[in-house]
Amino acid sequence: MSPTLHWQKSSFSGGGADEDCLEIAAAPTTLHLRESDTPGTTLSPTPTALTALLTAVKAGTTSPR
């Protein structure tokens, strides 16, 4: 049986009801990410992939598609 995920909104979301934001949930061995406007779609990156993404975002080396 999979654990119940407790989703937490980003502190940068502003907290408004109409604002889209990133949500995160921790499980014993992984993290899950989703956008609040599409809660049915989640990403479960490996720790290595998540670290690479966060490093690139902080460095400003990501670009929109």
PyMOL commands that set and color helices and strands:
alter all, ss='L'
color gray80, all
select helices_A, chain A and resi 47-59
alter helices_A, ss='H'
color red, helices_A
select strands_A, chain A and resi 8-9+22-26+31-35+42-43
alter strands_A, ss='S'
color yellow, strands_A
deselect
rebuild
show_as cartoon
